[in-house]
Amino acid sequence: MVDELFLDLLQGGQLLNFGRQRYVLIEIGWDAAPAYLDTILFQMQIKGYQPLLAHPERYVCYHNNLKALAKLRDMGCLFQLNWGSMIGQYGQPVKKQAQHLIDNKWVDFVGSDLHSATDLTMFQTFLDSSAYKQLNRLPLRNKSFIADNQLH
């Protein structure tokens, strides 16, 4: 979570990261991005981390502000879409925003955000959706982990 403690963790080299690119999955508040988000993204990259914003389609502050999302992309921030968003799990505004991300080819990873086994019952709905087919045409970075694991 990008909050008042995040910079301390970053400066102390205590961010959990994954992959060769040192991806760091970050989250912000639902209603408003922190005023210092640009600084955080810049500092992360200076330290060799690759920022990855979790479920940008779900943040209300970006629902009518694709320009702000474009700015994050221009700053080097990647996006991780939740598949549940594509099937309406979080409501129509989120589903619409997720479609905008796909249409703009701003999806780098797809995640689940599963919190219970019952959430899995909707996974087949996602696999049968046109959104799944659209996502498969994007150069998702999830695929690089599959390739890396097959090499070892």
Secondary structure, 3 states (H helix, E strand, C coil): CCCCCHHHHHHCCCCCCECCCCEEEECCCCCCCCCCHHHHHHHHHHCCCEEEEECHHHCHHHCCCHHHHHHHHHCCCEEEEEHHHHCCCCCHHHHHHHHHHHHCCCCCEEECCCCCHHHHHHHHHHHCCHHHHHHHCCCCCHHHHHHHHHHC
